[in-house]
Amino acid sequence: MKKQQTRIEALKEWGKREREETQILLRCIPATTVSLFVVSVVCMNLLANKTLFQNTYLALDGGFLISWLSFMCMDMITKYFGPKASNRIAILASVINLLTCAIFYIVSIIPSNADDYTALDEIFGGTWFILLGSTIAFLVSAAINNFLNWTIGKAFHKNPDGKLAYATQTYVSTFVGQFFDNLMFSLIVFVGFAPIFWDGFHWTVLQCMTCALTGAVAELIMEILFSPMGFRLVTKWKQLKVGQEYLDYVKGEK
């Protein structure tokens, strides 16, 4: 009985610390970065409903046009606040995305005699297995991206805050993270569920692999184009001591 009470108390204490740390992080992290991150995750889910291109060897959905922004924001947060903070924001974005999809669905099933909203209802109504696939793929790939980014950064002992360190961290973690994101999503949705619910429409495993690779390359190019802006912002955060309360809190926990 005492052991069980001790475990319950330890669990409560852990939950209290986690809640407190999350509250401090949300006060400290720049609002613009969080906003762009959340919006990109929501848009990614909507755009993934459309296949932009498909042939024997390749297929691409609309989500890859915006997913680079999600990973760029995660790279910035990981670099400055650490992977745990970035994972927290990824979970927050996923929860907001699920809530947004729930609101969209409710709107789509409410009848209206003002006009024919069939097309709009189909878009807003969404597809449950696309939401499932995108959520699983995003959370797993976010954890991979953030872990890789932080681990690679630790290898730069001489100048961890330099351009080379930042570029290496973001390029490698983005490519690997995006590859797994695209691959898991396409396998879950277009190989697992689409043949059952979309009258036989599906992607082959080869198409999923090439989609994952092509999407990762395309998103890496976007990361290369915009990462200098991310580096300047992170450098500015450091100069202004942005979020120092959270950084001090984390150091105290260690």
VMD Tcl script that draws the C-alpha trace (Angstrom):
set ca {
  {0.00 0.00 0.00}
  {2.80 2.40 0.92}
  {4.62 1.65 -2.33}
  {1.46 2.36 -4.31}
  {0.91 5.65 -2.47}
  {4.54 6.57 -3.10}
  {4.12 5.88 -6.82}
  {0.93 7.94 -6.95}
  {2.62 10.84 -5.18}
  {5.63 10.59 -7.50}
  {3.30 10.59 -10.51}
  {1.46 13.64 -9.19}
  {4.75 15.41 -8.59}
  {5.93 14.56 -12.09}
  {2.68 15.85 -13.58}
  {3.00 19.06 -11.58}
  {6.56 19.63 -12.82}
  {5.62 18.89 -16.42}
  {2.66 21.28 -16.24}
  {4.78 24.00 -14.68}
  {7.54 23.57 -17.26}
  {5.04 23.72 -20.12}
  {3.46 26.89 -18.73}
  {6.86 28.57 -18.45}
  {7.79 27.50 -21.98}
  {4.58 28.92 -23.44}
  {5.29 32.22 -21.71}
  {8.85 32.35 -23.01}
  {8.80 31.03 -26.57}
  {8.25 33.68 -29.29}
  {4.57 33.78 -30.26}
  {5.24 34.27 -33.97}
  {7.25 31.06 -34.19}
  {4.58 29.06 -32.37}
  {1.82 30.60 -34.51}
  {3.58 29.78 -37.78}
  {4.28 26.28 -36.53}
  {0.65 25.58 -35.56}
  {-0.75 27.10 -38.77}
  {1.64 25.03 -40.90}
  {0.56 21.83 -39.13}
  {-3.14 22.61 -39.65}
  {-2.57 23.53 -43.32}
  {-0.45 20.41 -43.84}
  {-3.36 18.26 -42.71}
  {-5.80 19.96 -45.10}
  {-3.47 19.95 -48.11}
  {-2.66 16.26 -47.63}
  {-6.18 15.42 -48.84}
  {-5.14 16.20 -52.43}
  {-2.76 14.14 -54.55}
  {-0.92 16.66 -56.73}
  {0.91 14.21 -58.95}
  {0.95 10.47 -59.53}
  {2.58 8.14 -62.04}
  {4.04 4.64 -61.93}
  {7.03 5.62 -59.81}
  {6.07 8.79 -57.97}
  {3.17 10.35 -56.09}
  {3.01 13.63 -54.17}
  {0.30 15.14 -51.97}
  {-0.22 18.83 -51.27}
  {1.12 18.67 -47.72}
  {4.76 18.73 -48.81}
  {4.34 22.36 -49.97}
  {4.03 23.59 -46.36}
  {5.63 20.90 -44.18}
  {9.10 22.49 -44.54}
  {7.85 25.41 -42.42}
  {6.92 23.07 -39.56}
  {10.38 21.54 -39.55}
  {12.13 24.91 -39.79}
  {10.23 26.12 -36.71}
  {11.07 22.90 -34.86}
  {14.75 23.29 -35.75}
  {14.78 26.84 -34.36}
  {13.04 25.79 -31.14}
  {15.31 22.76 -30.70}
  {18.45 24.80 -31.27}
  {17.56 27.42 -28.67}
  {15.22 25.76 -26.16}
  {16.17 22.09 -26.59}
  {14.47 18.97 -28.01}
  {12.11 18.52 -25.07}
  {10.67 21.99 -25.61}
  {10.29 21.34 -29.33}
  {8.51 18.06 -28.65}
  {6.10 19.86 -26.31}
  {5.24 22.41 -28.99}
  {4.79 19.62 -31.55}
  {2.27 17.94 -29.24}
  {0.53 21.28 -28.69}
  {0.29 21.83 -32.46}
  {-1.15 18.33 -32.93}
  {-3.79 18.93 -30.25}
  {-4.78 22.25 -31.82}
  {-4.91 20.54 -35.21}
  {-7.25 17.84 -33.85}
  {-9.46 20.50 -32.26}
  {-9.53 22.47 -35.53}
  {-10.48 19.34 -37.47}
  {-13.26 18.63 -34.98}
  {-14.67 22.15 -35.46}
  {-14.37 21.81 -39.24}
  {-16.24 18.50 -39.10}
  {-19.06 19.97 -37.00}
  {-19.43 22.84 -39.47}
  {-19.46 20.40 -42.40}
  {-22.39 18.35 -41.02}
  {-24.57 21.35 -40.09}
  {-27.15 21.70 -42.91}
  {-27.61 25.02 -44.68}
  {-30.24 26.22 -47.16}
  {-28.28 29.34 -48.14}
  {-26.33 27.66 -50.94}
  {-24.80 24.37 -52.08}
  {-21.80 23.81 -49.81}
  {-21.14 20.21 -50.82}
  {-17.57 20.85 -52.00}
  {-16.74 22.93 -48.93}
  {-18.24 20.30 -46.62}
  {-16.14 17.59 -48.24}
  {-12.97 19.59 -47.63}
  {-13.83 20.65 -44.08}
  {-15.27 17.26 -43.20}
  {-11.92 15.69 -43.91}
  {-11.09 12.01 -43.78}
  {-10.46 10.34 -40.45}
  {-7.65 8.09 -41.62}
  {-5.80 11.02 -43.21}
  {-5.99 12.79 -39.86}
  {-4.82 9.64 -38.09}
  {-1.95 9.07 -40.51}
  {-0.79 12.68 -40.49}
  {-0.89 12.91 -36.68}
  {1.09 9.70 -36.13}
  {3.62 10.53 -38.87}
  {4.11 14.09 -37.65}
  {4.64 13.24 -33.99}
  {7.10 10.41 -34.74}
  {9.03 12.43 -37.32}
  {9.09 15.46 -34.99}
  {10.72 13.35 -32.27}
  {13.26 12.01 -34.80}
  {13.99 15.49 -36.16}
  {14.43 17.08 -32.74}
  {16.62 14.27 -31.40}
  {18.87 14.31 -34.47}
  {19.13 18.09 -34.47}
  {20.19 18.23 -30.82}
  {22.56 15.24 -31.07}
  {24.35 16.63 -34.12}
  {24.65 20.01 -32.43}
  {26.46 18.40 -29.49}
  {29.22 17.27 -31.88}
  {30.25 20.89 -32.56}
  {32.33 21.57 -29.45}
  {34.39 24.50 -30.75}
  {31.62 26.66 -32.20}
  {28.18 25.16 -31.38}
  {26.38 28.43 -32.18}
  {28.05 29.00 -35.56}
  {26.54 28.88 -39.03}
  {28.15 25.54 -39.90}
  {26.74 23.88 -36.79}
  {23.25 25.29 -37.41}
  {23.27 24.35 -41.09}
  {24.45 20.79 -40.42}
  {21.88 20.30 -37.66}
  {18.96 21.60 -39.68}
  {19.83 20.03 -43.03}
  {20.45 16.50 -41.75}
  {17.57 16.43 -39.24}
  {15.12 17.96 -41.73}
  {15.96 15.48 -44.49}
  {15.72 12.43 -42.23}
  {12.66 13.71 -40.36}
  {10.83 14.66 -43.55}
  {11.62 11.32 -45.13}
  {10.06 9.40 -42.26}
  {7.14 11.81 -42.07}
  {6.30 11.37 -45.75}
  {6.91 7.63 -45.70}
  {4.81 6.86 -42.62}
  {1.96 9.08 -43.77}
  {1.79 7.63 -47.28}
  {2.04 4.03 -46.07}
  {-0.68 4.50 -43.46}
  {-3.06 6.45 -45.69}
  {-2.48 5.36 -49.27}
  {-1.40 1.76 -48.72}
  {-3.28 0.91 -45.53}
  {-6.65 2.71 -45.68}
  {-7.16 4.19 -49.18}
  {-7.76 0.84 -50.98}
  {-10.53 0.06 -48.48}
  {-12.33 3.41 -48.32}
  {-11.53 5.02 -51.69}
  {-12.82 2.40 -54.13}
  {-9.44 0.79 -54.70}
  {-7.46 4.02 -55.17}
  {-4.02 3.56 -53.65}
  {-0.31 4.19 -53.92}
  {2.21 1.42 -54.32}
  {5.00 0.96 -51.77}
  {7.43 2.12 -54.47}
  {5.41 5.31 -54.94}
  {5.43 5.83 -51.17}
  {9.22 5.44 -51.06}
  {9.82 7.79 -53.98}
  {7.31 10.27 -52.53}
  {9.16 10.18 -49.21}
  {12.53 10.69 -50.90}
  {11.36 13.34 -53.37}
  {9.43 15.22 -50.71}
  {12.43 15.12 -48.35}
  {14.70 16.53 -51.07}
  {12.19 19.26 -51.97}
  {11.69 20.22 -48.33}
  {15.46 20.16 -47.76}
  {15.84 22.69 -50.58}
  {13.27 24.93 -48.87}
  {15.14 24.51 -45.58}
  {18.40 25.53 -47.28}
  {16.71 28.62 -48.72}
  {15.13 29.78 -45.46}
  {17.52 28.45 -42.79}
  {19.67 31.63 -42.89}
  {16.61 33.51 -41.64}
  {16.15 30.89 -38.91}
  {19.80 31.22 -37.90}
  {19.53 35.00 -37.64}
  {16.39 34.73 -35.50}
  {17.96 32.20 -33.13}
  {21.08 34.38 -32.86}
  {18.85 37.36 -32.07}
  {17.04 35.35 -29.38}
  {20.39 34.60 -27.78}
  {21.49 38.23 -27.86}
  {18.21 39.40 -26.32}
  {18.11 36.48 -23.87}
  {14.66 35.48 -25.07}
  {12.99 32.91 -22.83}
  {15.67 33.10 -20.15}
  {13.14 32.07 -17.51}
  {12.63 28.71 -19.21}
  {16.34 28.15 -19.79}
  {17.07 28.87 -16.13}
  {14.24 26.55 -15.07}
  {15.61 23.69 -17.17}
  {19.12 24.22 -15.81}
  {17.72 24.16 -12.27}
  {15.92 20.88 -12.96}
  {19.17 19.31 -14.08}
}
mol new
graphics top color blue
foreach p $ca { graphics top sphere $p radius 0.5 }
foreach p [lrange $ca 0 end-1] q [lrange $ca 1 end] { graphics top cylinder $p $q radius 0.2 }
display resetview
